[in-house]
Amino acid sequence: MNKWKQAYRLAAYEMKASVKNFLLILAFYTAMSLIFMLSFDVYLEGEFAFFDLLFLLIFFIFPAWMKSKEFQMQKMDGDLWTSPSIIMLQQLPILKDIIVKSRFIIHAFCSFPFQLILFIAMPLLSENFRNMMTPAAYIAFVLIWLSLSVSIGFIMAASEAGGNFKTKTIILSLVCLLIGVAAFYILFPLLSDKGFVHWTMFIAADWTLLSVIAAIVLCVAGWNYWQADMRKTIKKTDYL
C-alpha cells in the first residue's frame, strides 16, 4: 500500500503539469462522445456497421493519444523506443515498481473518466438501450468493458517501458496488428448477426452474474499481468 501511495504522489505531480491539456481533451471527448452516441439506436437496428470500430478506437486508442507527449512511447536514440519520463525517472532514487505503478495510475486517469462518459451517455441517449438493459445487466455491461479496458487497453501503459527495436520490427508489428484487427472485424459478423458492442449487451443481459464474475477475474488478472510485464521490460531494456 505504501508503494501505491508513493506512486500516486508521483503520478499526481506529473498530471498537475498537464491539467490544462486534460481539461481541453475532456471537453473535446465529451462533445465527441455525445455526438457519436446519437447514432447508437441506428447501430442497434443494424444500420451502422462501423459503430463497433469507432467505439473500439474511442475506448482503447484514445486514452493513449490523450496523454502528454512526455508520457507517450516514442523513438529515442538508436533503436530505443520508450517514454521520455521512463528514462528521466530512472535517474532518480525511485523504485522501478513505483515507476510502473505511477504509469498505470496515469493511464487509468486517462482512461476511466472518459470511458464512463460513454457508459453514462448510452442509457441517456438511447431508448433501445434502456429497453434492453435492466439495472443489473447495465452494471454487468459496464464491468465487461472496464475489464476489457484493463486486460487489453492497459497494454498501452505497459508499452511505455519500450525496448530496443529496429524500425522494421515496429512497422511489421503495426502491420500485424492492423491485419489482426481487420480479420476480427471481418470474421466476427460470421459468428454473430450482431455487432461486438451489441453482443456484449446480450451477454450482460442473459448471463449477468457470470459476466460480473468473469469481468472481475479478467480485470484483476490483466491489472497484475501488465504490471509484471512492464517491470520485466524495464529490467531487460538498455536505456543508455
Secondary structure, DSSP 8 states (H G I E B T S, - for coil): -HHHHHHHHHHHHHHHTTHHHHHHHHHHHHHHHHHHHTTHHHHHTT--TTHHHHHHIIIIIHHHHTS-GGGS-EE-STTEEE-HHHHHHTTSS--HHHHHHHHHHHHHHHHHHHHHHHHHHHHHH-HHHHHH--HHHHHHHHHHHHHHIIIIITHHHHGGG-EE--HHHHHHHHHHHHHHHHHHHHHHHHH-SS-HHHHHHHHHHHSHHHHHHHHHHHHHHHHHHHHHHHHHHHHH----
